[in-house]
Amino acid sequence: MLPSSKMFTKIVFVLTCCLALASVDSTPLQDFCVADPNSKVAVNGLACKDSKLVVADEFHLTGLHLTGNTSNPYGFKATPVTLAQLPGLNTLGVSMVRLDFAPWGLNPPHTHPRASEILTVLEGTLEVGFITSNPENQLFKKVLNKGDVFVFPMGLIHFQRNVGYGNAVAVGALNSESPGVITIAKSVFGSNPSIPSDVLAKAFQVDQDVIFQLLAKF
């Protein structure tokens, strides 16, 4: 008994799939995906460099023991270790950052759109906090000392401030090789092109002269 045309179509489809699977390269998956600096694709990572061209230096970075330069208006310096600095992090879902604070230095309110962060204080005393989303906008705040740990959930606005009289150092670990950072004041008042001043004035419920002063700073 000959199969119906519908059944015949199904048989041809199954056989085609089997032949396609048989022809697939059975080479094992790579253990890593070092970022190709020439990649045109960047979706929280870059395309993989040819593994035959990878060298050990692409998994290595030095200098994190060096104190960051905090001679700026914030008294703060972040030294990141992300995909941009360490190509071997590509697709691994981890990164870190060294944070240096002068006395009363501030890491201003910001967010990481693609990562949560866990912070450990190595030296000094930091006041840290994050704010929950609308409508509660609750502030969770804590003063941390050497050896203390604090977590900032993904995407929430958070900050760190040195409340001691000496320098402070902390290390943050993030669960993305490219966590991103959006500094609130810089993003709002330093966008390119600028957000219309009347929009900002209405949003912040202040006179436009105040907005013009803030725009001039960024």
C-alpha positions as protocol buffer text, in pm:
chain_id: "A"
residue {
  index: 1
  type: MET
  ca { x: 0 y: 0 z: 0 }
}
residue {
  index: 2
  type: LEU
  ca { x: 151 y: 332 z: -109 }
}
residue {
  index: 3
  type: PRO
  ca { x: 163 y: 615 z: 148 }
}
residue {
  index: 4
  type: SER
  ca { x: -65 y: 913 z: 101 }
}
residue {
  index: 5
  type: SER
  ca { x: 82 y: 1233 z: -34 }
}
residue {
  index: 6
  type: LYS
  ca { x: 66 y: 1385 z: 316 }
}
residue {
  index: 7
  type: MET
  ca { x: 249 y: 1091 z: 470 }
}
residue {
  index: 8
  type: PHE
  ca { x: 504 y: 1096 z: 186 }
}
residue {
  index: 9
  type: THR
  ca { x: 575 y: 1463 z: 257 }
}
residue {
  index: 10
  type: LYS
  ca { x: 639 y: 1383 z: 624 }
}
residue {
  index: 11
  type: ILE
  ca { x: 877 y: 1101 z: 535 }
}
residue {
  index: 12
  type: VAL
  ca { x: 1075 y: 1326 z: 300 }
}
residue {
  index: 13
  type: PHE
  ca { x: 1094 y: 1594 z: 571 }
}
residue {
  index: 14
  type: VAL
  ca { x: 1228 y: 1348 z: 833 }
}
residue {
  index: 15
  type: LEU
  ca { x: 1486 y: 1206 z: 592 }
}
residue {
  index: 16
  type: THR
  ca { x: 1599 y: 1558 z: 498 }
}
residue {
  index: 17
  type: CYS
  ca { x: 1645 y: 1649 z: 865 }
}
residue {
  index: 18
  type: CYS
  ca { x: 1846 y: 1331 z: 929 }
}
residue {
  index: 19
  type: LEU
  ca { x: 2076 y: 1404 z: 636 }
}
residue {
  index: 20
  type: ALA
  ca { x: 2123 y: 1761 z: 757 }
}
residue {
  index: 21
  type: LEU
  ca { x: 2216 y: 1646 z: 1107 }
}
residue {
  index: 22
  type: ALA
  ca { x: 2458 y: 1391 z: 967 }
}
residue {
  index: 23
  type: SER
  ca { x: 2638 y: 1663 z: 775 }
}
residue {
  index: 24
  type: VAL
  ca { x: 2679 y: 1897 z: 1076 }
}
residue {
  index: 25
  type: ASP
  ca { x: 3035 y: 1950 z: 1196 }
}
residue {
  index: 26
  type: SER
  ca { x: 3082 y: 1737 z: 1509 }
}
residue {
  index: 27
  type: THR
  ca { x: 3370 y: 1950 z: 1641 }
}
residue {
  index: 28
  type: PRO
  ca { x: 3329 y: 1997 z: 2019 }
}
residue {
  index: 29
  type: LEU
  ca { x: 3211 y: 2334 z: 2145 }
}
residue {
  index: 30
  type: GLN
  ca { x: 3483 y: 2579 z: 2240 }
}
residue {
  index: 31
  type: ASP
  ca { x: 3562 y: 2626 z: 2606 }
}
residue {
  index: 32
  type: PHE
  ca { x: 3572 y: 3003 z: 2561 }
}
residue {
  index: 33
  type: CYS
  ca { x: 3477 y: 3286 z: 2328 }
}
residue {
  index: 34
  type: VAL
  ca { x: 3744 y: 3555 z: 2327 }
}
residue {
  index: 35
  type: ALA
  ca { x: 3605 y: 3880 z: 2188 }
}
residue {
  index: 36
  type: ASP
  ca { x: 3697 y: 3965 z: 1831 }
}
residue {
  index: 37
  type: PRO
  ca { x: 3785 y: 4337 z: 1840 }
}
residue {
  index: 38
  type: ASN
  ca { x: 3686 y: 4365 z: 1473 }
}
residue {
  index: 39
  type: SER
  ca { x: 3338 y: 4227 z: 1535 }
}
residue {
  index: 40
  type: LYS
  ca { x: 3049 y: 4431 z: 1399 }
}
residue {
  index: 41
  type: VAL
  ca { x: 2803 y: 4253 z: 1629 }
}
residue {
  index: 42
  type: ALA
  ca { x: 2769 y: 4365 z: 1992 }
}
residue {
  index: 43
  type: VAL
  ca { x: 2476 y: 4219 z: 2187 }
}
residue {
  index: 44
  type: ASN
  ca { x: 2607 y: 4220 z: 2545 }
}
residue {
  index: 45
  type: GLY
  ca { x: 2921 y: 4069 z: 2401 }
}
residue {
  index: 46
  type: LEU
  ca { x: 3111 y: 4036 z: 2075 }
}
residue {
  index: 47
  type: ALA
  ca { x: 3155 y: 3764 z: 1815 }
}
residue {
  index: 48
  type: CYS
  ca { x: 3414 y: 3498 z: 1895 }
}
residue {
  index: 49
  type: LYS
  ca { x: 3770 y: 3531 z: 1775 }
}
residue {
  index: 50
  type: ASP
  ca { x: 3911 y: 3227 z: 1596 }
}
residue {
  index: 51
  type: SER
  ca { x: 4029 y: 3004 z: 1883 }
}
residue {
  index: 52
  type: LYS
  ca { x: 4345 y: 2920 z: 1694 }
}
residue {
  index: 53
  type: LEU
  ca { x: 4448 y: 3286 z: 1713 }
}
residue {
  index: 54
  type: VAL
  ca { x: 4379 y: 3329 z: 2086 }
}
residue {
  index: 55
  type: VAL
  ca { x: 4674 y: 3392 z: 2320 }
}
residue {
  index: 56
  type: ALA
  ca { x: 4703 y: 3380 z: 2700 }
}
residue {
  index: 57
  type: ASP
  ca { x: 4728 y: 3758 z: 2731 }
}
residue {
  index: 58
  type: GLU
  ca { x: 4363 y: 3785 z: 2626 }
}
residue {
  index: 59
  type: PHE
  ca { x: 4267 y: 3622 z: 2958 }
}
residue {
  index: 60
  type: HIS
  ca { x: 4500 y: 3843 z: 3161 }
}
residue {
  index: 61
  type: LEU
  ca { x: 4493 y: 4198 z: 3295 }
}
residue {
  index: 62
  type: THR
  ca { x: 4730 y: 4374 z: 3533 }
}
residue {
  index: 63
  type: GLY
  ca { x: 4720 y: 4696 z: 3733 }
}
residue {
  index: 64
  type: LEU
  ca { x: 4418 y: 4651 z: 3957 }
}
residue {
  index: 65
  type: HIS
  ca { x: 4644 y: 4699 z: 4261 }
}
residue {
  index: 66
  type: LEU
  ca { x: 4707 y: 5060 z: 4155 }
}
residue {
  index: 67
  type: THR
  ca { x: 4515 y: 5339 z: 4328 }
}
residue {
  index: 68
  type: GLY
  ca { x: 4272 y: 5521 z: 4099 }
}
residue {
  index: 69
  type: ASN
  ca { x: 4307 y: 5894 z: 4044 }
}
residue {
  index: 70
  type: THR
  ca { x: 4039 y: 6062 z: 4257 }
}
residue {
  index: 71
  type: SER
  ca { x: 4139 y: 6422 z: 4179 }
}
residue {
  index: 72
  type: ASN
  ca { x: 3808 y: 6513 z: 4016 }
}
residue {
  index: 73
  type: PRO
  ca { x: 3487 y: 6686 z: 4134 }
}
residue {
  index: 74
  type: TYR
  ca { x: 3348 y: 6358 z: 4267 }
}
residue {
  index: 75
  type: GLY
  ca { x: 3662 y: 6246 z: 4452 }
}
residue {
  index: 76
  type: PHE
  ca { x: 3606 y: 5903 z: 4299 }
}
residue {
  index: 77
  type: LYS
  ca { x: 3752 y: 5670 z: 4038 }
}
residue {
  index: 78
  type: ALA
  ca { x: 3619 y: 5344 z: 3893 }
}
residue {
  index: 79
  type: THR
  ca { x: 3866 y: 5104 z: 3731 }
}
residue {
  index: 80
  type: PRO
  ca { x: 3657 y: 4849 z: 3539 }
}
residue {
  index: 81
  type: VAL
  ca { x: 3747 y: 4498 z: 3431 }
}
residue {
  index: 82
  type: THR
  ca { x: 3485 y: 4427 z: 3166 }
}
residue {
  index: 83
  type: LEU
  ca { x: 3481 y: 4290 z: 2814 }
}
residue {
  index: 84
  type: ALA
  ca { x: 3635 y: 4615 z: 2691 }
}
residue {
  index: 85
  type: GLN
  ca { x: 3947 y: 4564 z: 2903 }
}
residue {
  index: 86
  type: LEU
  ca { x: 3965 y: 4183 z: 2910 }
}
residue {
  index: 87
  type: PRO
  ca { x: 3854 y: 4008 z: 2587 }
}
residue {
  index: 88
  type: GLY
  ca { x: 3857 y: 3666 z: 2755 }
}
residue {
  index: 89
  type: LEU
  ca { x: 3550 y: 3765 z: 2959 }
}
residue {
  index: 90
  type: ASN
  ca { x: 3336 y: 3747 z: 2645 }
}
residue {
  index: 91
  type: THR
  ca { x: 3017 y: 3537 z: 2705 }
}
residue {
  index: 92
  type: LEU
  ca { x: 3127 y: 3439 z: 3059 }
}
residue {
  index: 93
  type: GLY
  ca { x: 2875 y: 3662 z: 3233 }
}
residue {
  index: 94
  type: VAL
  ca { x: 3115 y: 3811 z: 3490 }
}
residue {
  index: 95
  type: SER
  ca { x: 3313 y: 4132 z: 3539 }
}
residue {
  index: 96
  type: MET
  ca { x: 3448 y: 4345 z: 3821 }
}
residue {
  index: 97
  type: VAL
  ca { x: 3547 y: 4696 z: 3914 }
}
residue {
  index: 98
  type: ARG
  ca { x: 3786 y: 4861 z: 4157 }
}
residue {
  index: 99
  type: LEU
  ca { x: 3639 y: 5169 z: 4329 }
}
residue {
  index: 100
  type: ASP
  ca { x: 3864 y: 5433 z: 4485 }
}
residue {
  index: 101
  type: PHE
  ca { x: 3729 y: 5713 z: 4705 }
}
residue {
  index: 102
  type: ALA
  ca { x: 3900 y: 6021 z: 4843 }
}
residue {
  index: 103
  type: PRO
  ca { x: 3767 y: 6135 z: 5182 }
}
residue {
  index: 104
  type: TRP
  ca { x: 3396 y: 6209 z: 5127 }
}
residue {
  index: 105
  type: GLY
  ca { x: 3428 y: 6103 z: 4766 }
}
residue {
  index: 106
  type: LEU
  ca { x: 3110 y: 5995 z: 4588 }
}
residue {
  index: 107
  type: ASN
  ca { x: 3019 y: 5738 z: 4325 }
}
residue {
  index: 108
  type: PRO
  ca { x: 2706 y: 5929 z: 4214 }
}
residue {
  index: 109
  type: PRO
  ca { x: 2365 y: 5765 z: 4168 }
}
residue {
  index: 110
  type: HIS
  ca { x: 2376 y: 5530 z: 3870 }
}
residue {
  index: 111
  type: THR
  ca { x: 2242 y: 5201 z: 3738 }
}
residue {
  index: 112
  type: HIS
  ca { x: 2381 y: 4893 z: 3564 }
}
residue {
  index: 113
  type: PRO
  ca { x: 2121 y: 4800 z: 3301 }
}
residue {
  index: 114
  type: ARG
  ca { x: 2257 y: 4450 z: 3243 }
}
residue {
  index: 115
  type: ALA
  ca { x: 2386 y: 4333 z: 3581 }
}
residue {
  index: 116
  type: SER
  ca { x: 2342 y: 4303 z: 3954 }
}
residue {
  index: 117
  type: GLU
  ca { x: 2645 y: 4398 z: 4167 }
}
residue {
  index: 118
  type: ILE
  ca { x: 2796 y: 4264 z: 4487 }
}
residue {
  index: 119
  type: LEU
  ca { x: 3032 y: 4507 z: 4662 }
}
residue {
  index: 120
  type: THR
  ca { x: 3306 y: 4431 z: 4914 }
}
residue {
  index: 121
  type: VAL
  ca { x: 3482 y: 4706 z: 5112 }
}
residue {
  index: 122
  type: LEU
  ca { x: 3859 y: 4653 z: 5130 }
}
residue {
  index: 123
  type: GLU
  ca { x: 3956 y: 4973 z: 5312 }
}
residue {
  index: 124
  type: GLY
  ca { x: 3768 y: 5257 z: 5478 }
}
residue {
  index: 125
  type: THR
  ca { x: 3402 y: 5322 z: 5550 }
}
residue {
  index: 126
  type: LEU
  ca { x: 3134 y: 5357 z: 5282 }
}
residue {
  index: 127
  type: GLU
  ca { x: 2773 y: 5465 z: 5300 }
}
residue {
  index: 128
  type: VAL
  ca { x: 2588 y: 5276 z: 5026 }
}
residue {
  index: 129
  type: GLY
  ca { x: 2229 y: 5246 z: 4914 }
}
residue {
  index: 130
  type: PHE
  ca { x: 1982 y: 5165 z: 4639 }
}
residue {
  index: 131
  type: ILE
  ca { x: 1629 y: 5280 z: 4557 }
}
residue {
  index: 132
  type: THR
  ca { x: 1343 y: 5052 z: 4458 }
}
residue {
  index: 133
  type: SER
  ca { x: 1122 y: 5116 z: 4157 }
}
residue {
  index: 134
  type: ASN
  ca { x: 798 y: 5318 z: 4144 }
}
residue {
  index: 135
  type: PRO
  ca { x: 572 y: 5371 z: 4325 }
}
residue {
  index: 136
  type: GLU
  ca { x: 750 y: 5292 z: 4655 }
}
residue {
  index: 137
  type: ASN
  ca { x: 1093 y: 5436 z: 4571 }
}
residue {
  index: 138
  type: GLN
  ca { x: 1220 y: 5296 z: 4899 }
}
residue {
  index: 139
  type: LEU
  ca { x: 1581 y: 5367 z: 4994 }
}
residue {
  index: 140
  type: PHE
  ca { x: 1781 y: 5077 z: 5139 }
}
residue {
  index: 141
  type: LYS
  ca { x: 2093 y: 5228 z: 5296 }
}
residue {
  index: 142
  type: LYS
  ca { x: 2382 y: 5092 z: 5503 }
}
residue {
  index: 143
  type: VAL
  ca { x: 2721 y: 5203 z: 5635 }
}
residue {
  index: 144
  type: LEU
  ca { x: 2986 y: 4946 z: 5546 }
}
residue {
  index: 145
  type: ASN
  ca { x: 3326 y: 4888 z: 5703 }
}
residue {
  index: 146
  type: LYS
  ca { x: 3626 y: 4684 z: 5591 }
}
residue {
  index: 147
  type: GLY
  ca { x: 3516 y: 4333 z: 5498 }
}
residue {
  index: 148
  type: ASP
  ca { x: 3146 y: 4418 z: 5469 }
}
residue {
  index: 149
  type: VAL
  ca { x: 2945 y: 4313 z: 5163 }
}
residue {
  index: 150
  type: PHE
  ca { x: 2637 y: 4472 z: 5003 }
}
residue {
  index: 151
  type: VAL
  ca { x: 2426 y: 4376 z: 4700 }
}
residue {
  index: 152
  type: PHE
  ca { x: 2271 y: 4611 z: 4443 }
}
residue {
  index: 153
  type: PRO
  ca { x: 1989 y: 4447 z: 4239 }
}
residue {
  index: 154
  type: MET
  ca { x: 2000 y: 4475 z: 3860 }
}
residue {
  index: 155
  type: GLY
  ca { x: 1885 y: 4802 z: 3710 }
}
residue {
  index: 156
  type: LEU
  ca { x: 1817 y: 4985 z: 4037 }
}
residue {
  index: 157
  type: ILE
  ca { x: 1966 y: 5328 z: 4110 }
}
residue {
  index: 158
  type: HIS
  ca { x: 2243 y: 5303 z: 4368 }
}
residue {
  index: 159
  type: PHE
  ca { x: 2539 y: 5499 z: 4507 }
}
residue {
  index: 160
  type: GLN
  ca { x: 2845 y: 5477 z: 4733 }
}
residue {
  index: 161
  type: ARG
  ca { x: 2999 y: 5752 z: 4943 }
}
residue {
  index: 162
  type: ASN
  ca { x: 3313 y: 5759 z: 5156 }
}
residue {
  index: 163
  type: VAL
  ca { x: 3205 y: 5877 z: 5502 }
}
residue {
  index: 164
  type: GLY
  ca { x: 3549 y: 5834 z: 5658 }
}
residue {
  index: 165
  type: TYR
  ca { x: 3842 y: 6071 z: 5685 }
}
residue {
  index: 166
  type: GLY
  ca { x: 4084 y: 5851 z: 5493 }
}
residue {
  index: 167
  type: ASN
  ca { x: 4078 y: 5694 z: 5149 }
}
residue {
  index: 168
  type: ALA
  ca { x: 3842 y: 5404 z: 5085 }
}
residue {
  index: 169
  type: VAL
  ca { x: 3869 y: 5111 z: 4842 }
}
residue {
  index: 170
  type: ALA
  ca { x: 3606 y: 4862 z: 4734 }
}
residue {
  index: 171
  type: VAL
  ca { x: 3571 y: 4591 z: 4471 }
}
residue {
  index: 172
  type: GLY
  ca { x: 3248 y: 4519 z: 4289 }
}
residue {
  index: 173
  type: ALA
  ca { x: 3161 y: 4198 z: 4104 }
}
residue {
  index: 174
  type: LEU
  ca { x: 2889 y: 4198 z: 3836 }
}
residue {
  index: 175
  type: ASN
  ca { x: 2708 y: 3917 z: 3660 }
}
residue {
  index: 176
  type: SER
  ca { x: 2768 y: 4041 z: 3305 }
}
residue {
  index: 177
  type: GLU
  ca { x: 3083 y: 4080 z: 3099 }
}
residue {
  index: 178
  type: SER
  ca { x: 2936 y: 4409 z: 2979 }
}
residue {
  index: 179
  type: PRO
  ca { x: 2719 y: 4545 z: 3263 }
}
residue {
  index: 180
  type: GLY
  ca { x: 2692 y: 4901 z: 3133 }
}
residue {
  index: 181
  type: VAL
  ca { x: 2656 y: 5208 z: 3352 }
}
residue {
  index: 182
  type: ILE
  ca { x: 2405 y: 5494 z: 3339 }
}
residue {
  index: 183
  type: THR
  ca { x: 2502 y: 5785 z: 3565 }
}
residue {
  index: 184
  type: ILE
  ca { x: 2172 y: 5958 z: 3634 }
}
residue {
  index: 185
  type: ALA
  ca { x: 2280 y: 6324 z: 3639 }
}
residue {
  index: 186
  type: LYS
  ca { x: 2514 y: 6286 z: 3342 }
}
residue {
  index: 187
  type: SER
  ca { x: 2254 y: 6100 z: 3137 }
}
residue {
  index: 188
  type: VAL
  ca { x: 1972 y: 6345 z: 3208 }
}
residue {
  index: 189
  type: PHE
  ca { x: 2167 y: 6671 z: 3183 }
}
residue {
  index: 190
  type: GLY
  ca { x: 2444 y: 6563 z: 2947 }
}
residue {
  index: 191
  type: SER
  ca { x: 2256 y: 6375 z: 2676 }
}
residue {
  index: 192
  type: ASN
  ca { x: 2347 y: 6433 z: 2312 }
}
residue {
  index: 193
  type: PRO
  ca { x: 2147 y: 6611 z: 2186 }
}
residue {
  index: 194
  type: SER
  ca { x: 2015 y: 6769 z: 2504 }
}
residue {
  index: 195
  type: ILE
  ca { x: 1669 y: 6697 z: 2639 }
}
residue {
  index: 196
  type: PRO
  ca { x: 1461 y: 7015 z: 2586 }
}
residue {
  index: 197
  type: SER
  ca { x: 1498 y: 7246 z: 2885 }
}
residue {
  index: 198
  type: ASP
  ca { x: 1123 y: 7291 z: 2923 }
}
residue {
  index: 199
  type: VAL
  ca { x: 1080 y: 6914 z: 2947 }
}
residue {
  index: 200
  type: LEU
  ca { x: 1340 y: 6896 z: 3224 }
}
residue {
  index: 201
  type: ALA
  ca { x: 1196 y: 7199 z: 3403 }
}
residue {
  index: 202
  type: LYS
  ca { x: 853 y: 7040 z: 3413 }
}
residue {
  index: 203
  type: ALA
  ca { x: 990 y: 6698 z: 3508 }
}
residue {
  index: 204
  type: PHE
  ca { x: 1190 y: 6838 z: 3802 }
}
residue {
  index: 205
  type: GLN
  ca { x: 932 y: 7105 z: 3885 }
}
residue {
  index: 206
  type: VAL
  ca { x: 1189 y: 7388 z: 3882 }
}
residue {
  index: 207
  type: ASP
  ca { x: 1246 y: 7709 z: 3688 }
}
residue {
  index: 208
  type: GLN
  ca { x: 1424 y: 7676 z: 3352 }
}
residue {
  index: 209
  type: ASP
  ca { x: 1710 y: 7890 z: 3486 }
}
residue {
  index: 210
  type: VAL
  ca { x: 1795 y: 7606 z: 3724 }
}
residue {
  index: 211
  type: ILE
  ca { x: 1792 y: 7362 z: 3433 }
}
residue {
  index: 212
  type: PHE
  ca { x: 2022 y: 7587 z: 3229 }
}
residue {
  index: 213
  type: GLN
  ca { x: 2271 y: 7589 z: 3521 }
}
residue {
  index: 214
  type: LEU
  ca { x: 2264 y: 7209 z: 3540 }
}
residue {
  index: 215
  type: LEU
  ca { x: 2296 y: 7166 z: 3163 }
}
residue {
  index: 216
  type: ALA
  ca { x: 2605 y: 7390 z: 3169 }
}
residue {
  index: 217
  type: LYS
  ca { x: 2775 y: 7153 z: 3415 }
}
residue {
  index: 218
  type: PHE
  ca { x: 2743 y: 6849 z: 3192 }
}
